[in-house]
Amino acid sequence: MKGLPFVLLFTAMTFMAWGAYGPILHHGTAELSDSMRAFVGVGVAYFLIAVLFPFLALRRGKEPGQWTLTGIVYSLIAGSVGAVGALGVILALAYGGRPVYVMPLVFGFAPVVNTLVTAYLSQSFSQVRPLFLVGILAAALGAGGVLFFKPAPASAAHHPPESSTAAASENDPAAEEAKSDVAPATAGGSSTMGIVISIVIAAFCWGSYGPMLHIGQAKMSGSRLRPFACVGMAYFFIAVAAPLMIIYSRSTPFGSWTTMGMTFSFLAGVAGAIGALGVILAFNAGGKPYYVMPLIFGFAPVINTFISLTEAGTWSRVELRFWISLAVVIAGAVTVLINAPKPNPAKGAHTSPTDKKPQLETQPSA
């Protein structure tokens, strides 16, 4: 399955899944009263879906590609930066940051980082046109506007638990999980430096995810399941080991393990893993990090917001600024697609090894 229609299909699969990730995880976090415990549930889901399933499928059937050390390393890095980015969002909120600016900043800078990292690794800065950058900025700013201008939940008189829901629903995908951790973590005051560092870590890591995964897949000759398994392994260890250390090193324990909370957290992990697979399939169909990741970063917050508005029943309170921001996201996405860098095939055979990565990815279609 190659070509732009399939690239867009799998890209949509990713931003739909990652857009649903936050609202689902919010329910798990609320049940567990602890974002770190919810993150553990996400890690367990990644292990089952993104580790066990690929290895079982590889044993039973043939798949294009092969294991290579370089491919494994880059794919593990991709999974690691994805998990560390999610953890960075949690910490930004735990240090006292507010979702109303944490998430717009993360989703605003991640596409920029994605473009810079992709251009650096492929040595293709000359192919980046001004209109393409304008499209990325428009999509990022629009996504931030969608989050910022999302209507507040209904009054607490009608929804007693809404205060916690309102705070968490401001988030995008990975941010929702963090809210229940904020109150205990910030009881002694917020840390501006901690917030800034956490936001930078999240934006840098999420912006690096696509380029690293693209190279990892290319180095495995276009394999889909092998890089997916590597992403799952990295995410599992970081999303389980790190939270457990934090949970059991607290001076004042809070939260508790509950079946309902872990179920929601597990389902959130399923959505996250499906999104990760969508990125791999989009690359395998011929997509490039230059435009696949900005589209995901632009539309995932929109899906997240739509779900949050539906759950809170606040569609009637949506303002014009929200719709304008959504229109900016769409306009930016179209601009990104139209002006995405298009490597010259004639030069592909004579460039450095890093320039050959996109070529390797497309070879299985031949």
Helices and strands as residue ranges (DSSP letters): H 4-32, H 35-47, I 48-52, H 53-60, H 69-94, H 99-122, G 125-127, H 130-148, H 162-169, G 176-178, H 179-185, H 192-219, H 225-247, H 259-284, H 289-312, G 315-317, H 320-338, H 345-348, G 353-356, H 357-362, G 363-365
